[in-house]
Amino acid sequence: MLDKITAALEEHHLTVNNLVKITIYITGVGYLPGERSKLIESVGESKPTSTLVVGAGLIDPDFKVEIDRIAAF
């Protein structure tokens, strides 16, 4: 999933340094350690504001993690 986000940024000539906000939605706290380490790795030195939301479910019952990122020029 993070590769898709990076590719979308590059498609618009942006990098992780353009990220200003990240929201991660997870369906259980068991997903937190893995997602946190992936997030830290993906943003590198860039430290955008981030929010984590733990909920009962996402729009598709098979989804366990959803990531929303906002980038600015």
Buried (B, 14 or more C-beta within 10 A) or exposed (E): EBEEBBEEBEEEEBEBEBBEEBBBBBBEEEBBEEBEEBBEEBBEEEEBEBEBEEEEEBEEEEEBBBBEBEBEE
